[in-house]
Amino acid sequence: MIRAILWDNDGVLVDTERLYLLATRQVLATIGIDLTEELYRQLFLKRGKGAWHLAEKSGVSPDHIARLRQERDRLYSALLRDQEVIMDGVNEVLSSLYGK
């Protein structure tokens, strides 16, 4: 009998990383920062750091960074509403595990 299953959502149940990158990239571009996919992977996925320190190093004020984060969050939420993010086969796997 299966008692519990633990997993990370992104990349297992849903594919949202690409949308988070897109939202973050678009917002940082408004202040002249080019967040490439490679830089994103290095900062977010390998170092677990994020990219807001790049804005800070560019002289962007903490208040402006906070507004940029809010804008990124709004954009990311809109992308999540408009895009399909469920990974192929997830519904079948969850259905097969339900009640076991």
Biopython code that builds the backbone (N, CA, C, O; Angstrom):
import numpy as np
from Bio.PDB.StructureBuilder import StructureBuilder

atoms = [
    (1, "MET", "N", (0.843, -1.189, 0.000)),
    (1, "MET", "CA", (0.000, 0.000, 0.000)),
    (1, "MET", "C", (0.884, 1.247, 0.000)),
    (1, "MET", "O", (1.826, 1.351, 0.785)),
    (2, "ILE", "N", (0.571, 2.181, -0.881)),
    (2, "ILE", "CA", (1.282, 3.455, -0.929)),
    (2, "ILE", "C", (0.721, 4.353, 0.161)),
    (2, "ILE", "O", (-0.484, 4.598, 0.207)),
    (3, "ARG", "N", (1.591, 4.846, 1.040)),
    (3, "ARG", "CA", (1.132, 5.715, 2.134)),
    (3, "ARG", "C", (1.346, 7.189, 1.818)),
    (3, "ARG", "O", (0.576, 8.037, 2.268)),
    (4, "ALA", "N", (2.386, 7.503, 1.045)),
    (4, "ALA", "CA", (2.638, 8.906, 0.722)),
    (4, "ALA", "C", (3.555, 8.990, -0.494)),
    (4, "ALA", "O", (4.383, 8.110, -0.729)),
    (5, "ILE", "N", (3.394, 10.043, -1.243)),
    (5, "ILE", "CA", (4.276, 10.355, -2.358)),
    (5, "ILE", "C", (4.658, 11.821, -2.210)),
    (5, "ILE", "O", (3.789, 12.682, -2.075)),
    (6, "LEU", "N", (5.937, 12.099, -2.234)),
    (6, "LEU", "CA", (6.425, 13.469, -2.139)),
    (6, "LEU", "C", (7.151, 13.808, -3.435)),
    (6, "LEU", "O", (7.964, 13.022, -3.922)),
    (7, "TRP", "N", (6.858, 14.966, -3.984)),
    (7, "TRP", "CA", (7.570, 15.413, -5.172)),
    (7, "TRP", "C", (7.460, 16.921, -5.300)),
    (7, "TRP", "O", (6.597, 17.565, -4.704)),
    (8, "ASP", "N", (8.359, 17.449, -6.090)),
    (8, "ASP", "CA", (8.340, 18.861, -6.439)),
    (8, "ASP", "C", (7.349, 19.023, -7.589)),
    (8, "ASP", "O", (7.308, 18.185, -8.489)),
    (9, "ASN", "N", (6.566, 20.073, -7.569)),
    (9, "ASN", "CA", (5.562, 20.293, -8.614)),
    (9, "ASN", "C", (6.176, 20.567, -9.980)),
    (9, "ASN", "O", (5.839, 19.902, -10.959)),
    (10, "ASP", "N", (7.078, 21.549, -10.050)),
    (10, "ASP", "CA", (7.555, 22.006, -11.343)),
    (10, "ASP", "C", (8.461, 20.968, -11.988)),
    (10, "ASP", "O", (9.424, 20.492, -11.386)),
    (11, "GLY", "N", (8.132, 20.637, -13.208)),
    (11, "GLY", "CA", (8.878, 19.638, -13.941)),
    (11, "GLY", "C", (8.384, 18.228, -13.707)),
    (11, "GLY", "O", (8.820, 17.303, -14.393)),
    (12, "VAL", "N", (7.489, 18.043, -12.760)),
    (12, "VAL", "CA", (6.905, 16.735, -12.471)),
    (12, "VAL", "C", (5.407, 16.778, -12.766)),
    (12, "VAL", "O", (4.893, 15.961, -13.529)),
    (13, "LEU", "N", (4.726, 17.724, -12.165)),
    (13, "LEU", "CA", (3.280, 17.870, -12.378)),
    (13, "LEU", "C", (2.954, 18.983, -13.377)),
    (13, "LEU", "O", (2.055, 18.848, -14.207)),
    (14, "VAL", "N", (3.693, 20.071, -13.281)),
    (14, "VAL", "CA", (3.455, 21.226, -14.144)),
    (14, "VAL", "C", (4.778, 21.743, -14.712)),
    (14, "VAL", "O", (5.847, 21.509, -14.149)),
    (15, "ASP", "N", (4.679, 22.440, -15.823)),
    (15, "ASP", "CA", (5.855, 23.030, -16.464)),
    (15, "ASP", "C", (5.699, 24.542, -16.421)),
    (15, "ASP", "O", (5.187, 25.146, -17.364)),
    (16, "THR", "N", (6.136, 25.149, -15.337)),
    (16, "THR", "CA", (5.978, 26.597, -15.171)),
    (16, "THR", "C", (7.290, 27.363, -15.248)),
    (16, "THR", "O", (7.282, 28.591, -15.331)),
    (17, "GLU", "N", (8.394, 26.673, -15.222)),
    (17, "GLU", "CA", (9.706, 27.339, -15.202)),
    (17, "GLU", "C", (9.874, 28.282, -16.389)),
    (17, "GLU", "O", (10.377, 29.394, -16.235)),
    (18, "ARG", "N", (9.455, 27.841, -17.568)),
    (18, "ARG", "CA", (9.599, 28.663, -18.779)),
    (18, "ARG", "C", (8.801, 29.958, -18.662)),
    (18, "ARG", "O", (9.224, 30.994, -19.176)),
    (19, "LEU", "N", (7.650, 29.906, -17.989)),
    (19, "LEU", "CA", (6.818, 31.099, -17.839)),
    (19, "LEU", "C", (7.413, 32.056, -16.809)),
    (19, "LEU", "O", (7.351, 33.275, -16.970)),
    (20, "TYR", "N", (7.986, 31.495, -15.760)),
    (20, "TYR", "CA", (8.636, 32.322, -14.743)),
    (20, "TYR", "C", (9.833, 33.044, -15.358)),
    (20, "TYR", "O", (10.052, 34.229, -15.106)),
    (21, "LEU", "N", (10.602, 32.318, -16.162)),
    (21, "LEU", "CA", (11.727, 32.940, -16.870)),
    (21, "LEU", "C", (11.228, 34.060, -17.769)),
    (21, "LEU", "O", (11.790, 35.155, -17.758)),
    (22, "LEU", "N", (10.196, 33.808, -18.538)),
    (22, "LEU", "CA", (9.654, 34.811, -19.450)),
    (22, "LEU", "C", (9.222, 36.066, -18.709)),
    (22, "LEU", "O", (9.560, 37.176, -19.122)),
    (23, "ALA", "N", (8.485, 35.906, -17.626)),
    (23, "ALA", "CA", (8.009, 37.058, -16.854)),
    (23, "ALA", "C", (9.176, 37.834, -16.247)),
    (23, "ALA", "O", (9.213, 39.063, -16.303)),
    (24, "THR", "N", (10.116, 37.111, -15.675)),
    (24, "THR", "CA", (11.271, 37.764, -15.053)),
    (24, "THR", "C", (12.112, 38.463, -16.103)),
    (24, "THR", "O", (12.558, 39.591, -15.894)),
    (25, "ARG", "N", (12.332, 37.804, -17.226)),
    (25, "ARG", "CA", (13.128, 38.381, -18.320)),
    (25, "ARG", "C", (12.489, 39.670, -18.820)),
    (25, "ARG", "O", (13.178, 40.672, -19.012)),
    (26, "GLN", "N", (11.162, 39.649, -19.035)),
    (26, "GLN", "CA", (10.488, 40.842, -19.563)),
    (26, "GLN", "C", (10.588, 42.019, -18.605)),
    (26, "GLN", "O", (10.815, 43.150, -19.032)),
    (27, "VAL", "N", (10.420, 41.763, -17.328)),
    (27, "VAL", "CA", (10.461, 42.857, -16.354)),
    (27, "VAL", "C", (11.885, 43.405, -16.216)),
    (27, "VAL", "O", (12.075, 44.620, -16.164)),
    (28, "LEU", "N", (12.870, 42.531, -16.158)),
    (28, "LEU", "CA", (14.251, 43.009, -16.049)),
    (28, "LEU", "C", (14.691, 43.763, -17.300)),
    (28, "LEU", "O", (15.518, 44.672, -17.217)),
    (29, "ALA", "N", (14.151, 43.397, -18.448)),
    (29, "ALA", "CA", (14.493, 44.100, -19.691)),
    (29, "ALA", "C", (14.086, 45.567, -19.635)),
    (29, "ALA", "O", (14.705, 46.406, -20.290)),
    (30, "THR", "N", (13.052, 45.884, -18.859)),
    (30, "THR", "CA", (12.598, 47.286, -18.761)),
    (30, "THR", "C", (13.627, 48.172, -18.077)),
    (30, "THR", "O", (13.561, 49.397, -18.180)),
    (31, "ILE", "N", (14.587, 47.555, -17.374)),
    (31, "ILE", "CA", (15.657, 48.343, -16.731)),
    (31, "ILE", "C", (17.020, 48.016, -17.347)),
    (31, "ILE", "O", (18.064, 48.289, -16.756)),
    (32, "GLY", "N", (16.988, 47.427, -18.543)),
    (32, "GLY", "CA", (18.223, 47.211, -19.292)),
    (32, "GLY", "C", (19.010, 45.961, -18.929)),
    (32, "GLY", "O", (20.181, 45.848, -19.292)),
    (33, "ILE", "N", (18.397, 45.025, -18.225)),
    (33, "ILE", "CA", (19.094, 43.790, -17.863)),
    (33, "ILE", "C", (18.615, 42.672, -18.770)),
    (33, "ILE", "O", (17.421, 42.386, -18.854)),
    (34, "ASP", "N", (19.578, 42.037, -19.455)),
    (34, "ASP", "CA", (19.275, 40.930, -20.360)),
    (34, "ASP", "C", (19.461, 39.619, -19.606)),
    (34, "ASP", "O", (20.581, 39.141, -19.429)),
    (35, "LEU", "N", (18.358, 39.055, -19.170)),
    (35, "LEU", "CA", (18.393, 37.784, -18.443)),
    (35, "LEU", "C", (18.291, 36.653, -19.465)),
    (35, "LEU", "O", (17.198, 36.250, -19.863)),
    (36, "THR", "N", (19.449, 36.156, -19.878)),
    (36, "THR", "CA", (19.466, 35.055, -20.838)),
    (36, "THR", "C", (19.022, 33.773, -20.143)),
    (36, "THR", "O", (18.994, 33.690, -18.915)),
    (37, "GLU", "N", (18.674, 32.772, -20.958)),
    (37, "GLU", "CA", (18.281, 31.492, -20.386)),
    (37, "GLU", "C", (19.446, 30.872, -19.607)),
    (37, "GLU", "O", (19.232, 30.281, -18.548)),
    (38, "GLU", "N", (20.654, 30.998, -20.112)),
    (38, "GLU", "CA", (21.828, 30.438, -19.425)),
    (38, "GLU", "C", (22.066, 31.141, -18.082)),
    (38, "GLU", "O", (22.341, 30.483, -17.079)),
    (39, "LEU", "N", (21.962, 32.468, -18.063)),
    (39, "LEU", "CA", (22.138, 33.208, -16.813)),
    (39, "LEU", "C", (21.035, 32.841, -15.824)),
    (39, "LEU", "O", (21.298, 32.672, -14.633)),
    (40, "TYR", "N", (19.813, 32.718, -16.308)),
    (40, "TYR", "CA", (18.695, 32.304, -15.459)),
    (40, "TYR", "C", (18.980, 30.949, -14.818)),
    (40, "TYR", "O", (18.818, 30.782, -13.609)),
    (41, "ARG", "N", (19.403, 29.987, -15.628)),
    (41, "ARG", "CA", (19.716, 28.653, -15.089)),
    (41, "ARG", "C", (20.800, 28.721, -14.031)),
    (41, "ARG", "O", (20.705, 28.086, -12.981)),
    (42, "GLN", "N", (21.829, 29.498, -14.321)),
    (42, "GLN", "CA", (22.941, 29.623, -13.376)),
    (42, "GLN", "C", (22.474, 30.233, -12.050)),
    (42, "GLN", "O", (22.774, 29.704, -10.980)),
    (43, "LEU", "N", (21.750, 31.333, -12.125)),
    (43, "LEU", "CA", (21.342, 32.045, -10.913)),
    (43, "LEU", "C", (20.221, 31.331, -10.162)),
    (43, "LEU", "O", (20.327, 31.101, -8.957)),
    (44, "PHE", "N", (19.163, 30.986, -10.859)),
    (44, "PHE", "CA", (17.960, 30.461, -10.208)),
    (44, "PHE", "C", (18.059, 28.973, -9.890)),
    (44, "PHE", "O", (17.724, 28.541, -8.787)),
    (45, "LEU", "N", (18.521, 28.196, -10.864)),
    (45, "LEU", "CA", (18.464, 26.752, -10.711)),
    (45, "LEU", "C", (19.725, 26.157, -10.078)),
    (45, "LEU", "O", (19.638, 25.193, -9.317)),
    (46, "LYS", "N", (20.881, 26.715, -10.381)),
    (46, "LYS", "CA", (22.121, 26.168, -9.817)),
    (46, "LYS", "C", (22.477, 26.803, -8.475)),
    (46, "LYS", "O", (22.874, 26.116, -7.534)),
    (47, "ARG", "N", (22.327, 28.127, -8.404)),
    (47, "ARG", "CA", (22.701, 28.835, -7.166)),
    (47, "ARG", "C", (21.522, 29.110, -6.244)),
    (47, "ARG", "O", (21.719, 29.400, -5.064)),
    (48, "GLY", "N", (20.293, 29.023, -6.763)),
    (48, "GLY", "CA", (19.119, 29.348, -5.958)),
    (48, "GLY", "C", (19.118, 30.789, -5.493)),
    (48, "GLY", "O", (18.691, 31.087, -4.378)),
    (49, "LYS", "N", (19.594, 31.679, -6.340)),
    (49, "LYS", "CA", (19.832, 33.063, -5.934)),
    (49, "LYS", "C", (18.805, 34.062, -6.440)),
    (49, "LYS", "O", (18.480, 35.004, -5.717)),
    (50, "GLY", "N", (18.285, 33.904, -7.634)),
    (50, "GLY", "CA", (17.428, 34.932, -8.208)),
    (50, "GLY", "C", (18.261, 35.952, -8.957)),
    (50, "GLY", "O", (19.477, 35.803, -9.079)),
    (51, "ALA", "N", (17.603, 36.994, -9.462)),
    (51, "ALA", "CA", (18.301, 37.970, -10.304)),
    (51, "ALA", "C", (18.160, 39.412, -9.834)),
    (51, "ALA", "O", (18.656, 40.326, -10.493)),
    (52, "TRP", "N", (17.504, 39.625, -8.730)),
    (52, "TRP", "CA", (17.255, 41.004, -8.308)),
    (52, "TRP", "C", (18.528, 41.718, -7.873)),
    (52, "TRP", "O", (18.582, 42.948, -7.880)),
    (53, "HIS", "N", (19.543, 40.966, -7.499)),
    (53, "HIS", "CA", (20.821, 41.589, -7.156)),
    (53, "HIS", "C", (21.445, 42.273, -8.384)),
    (53, "HIS", "O", (22.225, 43.214, -8.243)),
    (54, "LEU", "N", (21.095, 41.792, -9.585)),
    (54, "LEU", "CA", (21.575, 42.446, -10.799)),
    (54, "LEU", "C", (20.988, 43.849, -10.917)),
    (54, "LEU", "O", (21.675, 44.788, -11.318)),
    (55, "ALA", "N", (19.715, 43.980, -10.565)),
    (55, "ALA", "CA", (19.076, 45.299, -10.581)),
    (55, "ALA", "C", (19.714, 46.201, -9.526)),
    (55, "ALA", "O", (19.970, 47.380, -9.773)),
    (56, "GLU", "N", (19.963, 45.639, -8.363)),
    (56, "GLU", "CA", (20.588, 46.409, -7.284)),
    (56, "GLU", "C", (21.974, 46.902, -7.700)),
    (56, "GLU", "O", (22.324, 48.058, -7.464)),
    (57, "LYS", "N", (22.762, 46.017, -8.322)),
    (57, "LYS", "CA", (24.101, 46.395, -8.789)),
    (57, "LYS", "C", (24.048, 47.463, -9.870)),
    (57, "LYS", "O", (25.003, 48.217, -10.054)),
    (58, "SER", "N", (22.927, 47.526, -10.587)),
    (58, "SER", "CA", (22.752, 48.537, -11.630)),
    (58, "SER", "C", (22.269, 49.867, -11.070)),
    (58, "SER", "O", (22.049, 50.818, -11.820)),
    (59, "GLY", "N", (22.104, 49.936, -9.749)),
    (59, "GLY", "CA", (21.700, 51.181, -9.118)),
    (59, "GLY", "C", (20.206, 51.353, -8.952)),
    (59, "GLY", "O", (19.746, 52.448, -8.630)),
    (60, "VAL", "N", (19.441, 50.301, -9.162)),
    (60, "VAL", "CA", (17.985, 50.382, -8.999)),
    (60, "VAL", "C", (17.658, 50.369, -7.508)),
    (60, "VAL", "O", (18.186, 49.547, -6.759)),
    (61, "SER", "N", (16.797, 51.271, -7.086)),
    (61, "SER", "CA", (16.466, 51.403, -5.669)),
    (61, "SER", "C", (15.656, 50.207, -5.168)),
    (61, "SER", "O", (14.972, 49.544, -5.948)),
    (62, "PRO", "N", (15.735, 49.934, -3.869)),
    (62, "PRO", "CA", (14.931, 48.843, -3.296)),
    (62, "PRO", "C", (13.430, 49.004, -3.549)),
    (62, "PRO", "O", (12.736, 48.015, -3.784)),
    (63, "ASP", "N", (12.930, 50.226, -3.503)),
    (63, "ASP", "CA", (11.504, 50.460, -3.769)),
    (63, "ASP", "C", (11.139, 50.115, -5.209)),
    (63, "ASP", "O", (10.092, 49.522, -5.469)),
    (64, "HIS", "N", (12.007, 50.492, -6.138)),
    (64, "HIS", "CA", (11.759, 50.190, -7.543)),
    (64, "HIS", "C", (11.845, 48.680, -7.775)),
    (64, "HIS", "O", (11.050, 48.133, -8.539)),
    (65, "ILE", "N", (12.784, 48.007, -7.137)),
    (65, "ILE", "CA", (12.896, 46.552, -7.244)),
    (65, "ILE", "C", (11.628, 45.888, -6.728)),
    (65, "ILE", "O", (11.145, 44.927, -7.327)),
    (66, "ALA", "N", (11.089, 46.386, -5.632)),
    (66, "ALA", "CA", (9.843, 45.830, -5.082)),
    (66, "ALA", "C", (8.705, 45.977, -6.091)),
    (66, "ALA", "O", (7.904, 45.056, -6.257)),
    (67, "ARG", "N", (8.627, 47.131, -6.770)),
    (67, "ARG", "CA", (7.594, 47.331, -7.787)),
    (67, "ARG", "C", (7.823, 46.405, -8.981)),
    (67, "ARG", "O", (6.868, 45.873, -9.546)),
    (68, "LEU", "N", (9.077, 46.213, -9.361)),
    (68, "LEU", "CA", (9.395, 45.302, -10.459)),
    (68, "LEU", "C", (8.986, 43.870, -10.113)),
    (68, "LEU", "O", (8.466, 43.146, -10.962)),
    (69, "ARG", "N", (9.219, 43.474, -8.887)),
    (69, "ARG", "CA", (8.815, 42.126, -8.449)),
    (69, "ARG", "C", (7.297, 41.973, -8.520)),
    (69, "ARG", "O", (6.791, 40.938, -8.953)),
    (70, "GLN", "N", (6.583, 42.994, -8.097)),
    (70, "GLN", "CA", (5.114, 42.944, -8.173)),
    (70, "GLN", "C", (4.657, 42.833, -9.627)),
    (70, "GLN", "O", (3.732, 42.085, -9.940)),
    (71, "GLU", "N", (5.308, 43.577, -10.502)),
    (71, "GLU", "CA", (4.966, 43.514, -11.925)),
    (71, "GLU", "C", (5.274, 42.123, -12.477)),
    (71, "GLU", "O", (4.477, 41.568, -13.233)),
    (72, "ARG", "N", (6.419, 41.559, -12.107)),
    (72, "ARG", "CA", (6.761, 40.200, -12.537)),
    (72, "ARG", "C", (5.704, 39.212, -12.065)),
    (72, "ARG", "O", (5.281, 38.337, -12.822)),
    (73, "ASP", "N", (5.278, 39.354, -10.805)),
    (73, "ASP", "CA", (4.271, 38.445, -10.254)),
    (73, "ASP", "C", (2.938, 38.558, -10.997)),
    (73, "ASP", "O", (2.279, 37.548, -11.245)),
    (74, "ARG", "N", (2.539, 39.785, -11.355)),
    (74, "ARG", "CA", (1.304, 39.988, -12.126)),
    (74, "ARG", "C", (1.415, 39.338, -13.508)),
    (74, "ARG", "O", (0.500, 38.652, -13.964)),
    (75, "LEU", "N", (2.539, 39.567, -14.151)),
    (75, "LEU", "CA", (2.767, 39.005, -15.470)),
    (75, "LEU", "C", (2.805, 37.475, -15.410)),
    (75, "LEU", "O", (2.209, 36.803, -16.251)),
    (76, "TYR", "N", (3.496, 36.938, -14.431)),
    (76, "TYR", "CA", (3.596, 35.483, -14.259)),
    (76, "TYR", "C", (2.210, 34.874, -14.014)),
    (76, "TYR", "O", (1.881, 33.836, -14.588)),
    (77, "SER", "N", (1.415, 35.502, -13.183)),
    (77, "SER", "CA", (0.052, 35.016, -12.919)),
    (77, "SER", "C", (-0.781, 35.011, -14.198)),
    (77, "SER", "O", (-1.526, 34.065, -14.456)),
    (78, "ALA", "N", (-0.655, 36.059, -14.990)),
    (78, "ALA", "CA", (-1.393, 36.125, -16.251)),
    (78, "ALA", "C", (-0.941, 35.011, -17.200)),
    (78, "ALA", "O", (-1.769, 34.385, -17.861)),
    (79, "LEU", "N", (0.346, 34.767, -17.268)),
    (79, "LEU", "CA", (0.859, 33.697, -18.124)),
    (79, "LEU", "C", (0.348, 32.338, -17.660)),
    (79, "LEU", "O", (-0.009, 31.495, -18.482)),
    (80, "LEU", "N", (0.313, 32.123, -16.364)),
    (80, "LEU", "CA", (-0.188, 30.857, -15.829)),
    (80, "LEU", "C", (-1.662, 30.638, -16.182)),
    (80, "LEU", "O", (-2.083, 29.514, -16.453)),
    (81, "ARG", "N", (-2.436, 31.721, -16.176)),
    (81, "ARG", "CA", (-3.860, 31.614, -16.526)),
    (81, "ARG", "C", (-4.057, 31.308, -18.002)),
    (81, "ARG", "O", (-5.005, 30.620, -18.379)),
    (82, "ASP", "N", (-3.152, 31.824, -18.843)),
    (82, "ASP", "CA", (-3.334, 31.740, -20.290)),
    (82, "ASP", "C", (-2.652, 30.556, -20.964)),
    (82, "ASP", "O", (-2.933, 30.266, -22.127)),
    (83, "GLN", "N", (-1.768, 29.871, -20.260)),
    (83, "GLN", "CA", (-0.966, 28.803, -20.873)),
    (83, "GLN", "C", (-1.299, 27.449, -20.245)),
    (83, "GLN", "O", (-1.704, 27.371, -19.085)),
    (84, "GLU", "N", (-1.126, 26.407, -21.014)),
    (84, "GLU", "CA", (-1.259, 25.039, -20.502)),
    (84, "GLU", "C", (0.043, 24.675, -19.795)),
    (84, "GLU", "O", (1.118, 24.765, -20.388)),
    (85, "VAL", "N", (-0.050, 24.268, -18.536)),
    (85, "VAL", "CA", (1.174, 23.974, -17.777)),
    (85, "VAL", "C", (1.227, 22.540, -17.249)),
    (85, "VAL", "O", (2.269, 22.110, -16.753)),
    (86, "ILE", "N", (0.133, 21.799, -17.344)),
    (86, "ILE", "CA", (0.113, 20.434, -16.813)),
    (86, "ILE", "C", (0.960, 19.541, -17.716)),
    (86, "ILE", "O", (0.805, 19.551, -18.937)),
    (87, "MET", "N", (1.848, 18.774, -17.107)),
    (87, "MET", "CA", (2.726, 17.865, -17.848)),
    (87, "MET", "C", (1.903, 16.719, -18.438)),
    (87, "MET", "O", (0.910, 16.287, -17.852)),
    (88, "ASP", "N", (2.327, 16.240, -19.592)),
    (88, "ASP", "CA", (1.666, 15.107, -20.234)),
    (88, "ASP", "C", (1.661, 13.901, -19.299)),
    (88, "ASP", "O", (2.680, 13.567, -18.694)),
    (89, "GLY", "N", (0.510, 13.258, -19.191)),
    (89, "GLY", "CA", (0.391, 12.038, -18.404)),
    (89, "GLY", "C", (0.105, 12.230, -16.932)),
    (89, "GLY", "O", (-0.131, 11.254, -16.221)),
    (90, "VAL", "N", (0.120, 13.463, -16.455)),
    (90, "VAL", "CA", (-0.079, 13.727, -15.022)),
    (90, "VAL", "C", (-1.457, 13.255, -14.561)),
    (90, "VAL", "O", (-1.575, 12.603, -13.523)),
    (91, "ASN", "N", (-2.480, 13.576, -15.314)),
    (91, "ASN", "CA", (-3.829, 13.181, -14.895)),
    (91, "ASN", "C", (-3.948, 11.670, -14.752)),
    (91, "ASN", "O", (-4.560, 11.175, -13.805)),
    (92, "GLU", "N", (-3.363, 10.945, -15.692)),
    (92, "GLU", "CA", (-3.421, 9.482, -15.632)),
    (92, "GLU", "C", (-2.662, 8.935, -14.411)),
    (92, "GLU", "O", (-3.144, 8.034, -13.726)),
    (93, "VAL", "N", (-1.486, 9.485, -14.152)),
    (93, "VAL", "CA", (-0.697, 9.034, -12.997)),
    (93, "VAL", "C", (-1.433, 9.324, -11.707)),
    (93, "VAL", "O", (-1.526, 8.456, -10.840)),
    (94, "LEU", "N", (-1.957, 10.526, -11.564)),
    (94, "LEU", "CA", (-2.673, 10.871, -10.340)),
    (94, "LEU", "C", (-3.913, 10.012, -10.175)),
    (94, "LEU", "O", (-4.229, 9.578, -9.068)),
    (95, "SER", "N", (-4.612, 9.767, -11.267)),
    (95, "SER", "CA", (-5.802, 8.898, -11.198)),
    (95, "SER", "C", (-5.433, 7.479, -10.761)),
    (95, "SER", "O", (-6.153, 6.855, -9.982)),
    (96, "SER", "N", (-4.309, 6.980, -11.268)),
    (96, "SER", "CA", (-3.898, 5.626, -10.909)),
    (96, "SER", "C", (-3.445, 5.530, -9.459)),
    (96, "SER", "O", (-3.524, 4.460, -8.855)),
    (97, "LEU", "N", (-2.974, 6.630, -8.898)),
    (97, "LEU", "CA", (-2.514, 6.632, -7.498)),
    (97, "LEU", "C", (-3.624, 6.933, -6.507)),
    (97, "LEU", "O", (-3.501, 6.613, -5.325)),
    (98, "TYR", "N", (-4.699, 7.542, -6.971)),
    (98, "TYR", "CA", (-5.789, 7.943, -6.089)),
    (98, "TYR", "C", (-6.382, 6.739, -5.373)),
    (98, "TYR", "O", (-6.770, 5.746, -5.989)),
    (99, "GLY", "N", (-6.438, 6.859, -4.071)),
    (99, "GLY", "CA", (-7.077, 5.834, -3.253)),
    (99, "GLY", "C", (-6.227, 4.623, -2.934)),
    (99, "GLY", "O", (-6.714, 3.676, -2.315)),
    (100, "LYS", "N", (-4.970, 4.631, -3.340)),
    (100, "LYS", "CA", (-4.106, 3.467, -3.049)),
    (100, "LYS", "C", (-3.474, 3.580, -1.697)),
    (100, "LYS", "O", (-2.721, 2.695, -1.292)),
]
sb = StructureBuilder()
sb.init_structure("model")
sb.init_model(0)
sb.init_chain("A")
sb.init_seg("    ")
for serial, (resi, resn, name, xyz) in enumerate(atoms, 1):
    if name == "N":
        sb.init_residue(resn, " ", resi, " ")
    sb.init_atom(name, np.array(xyz, "f"), 0.0, 1.0, " ", f" {name:<3s}", serial, name[0])
structure = sb.get_structure()
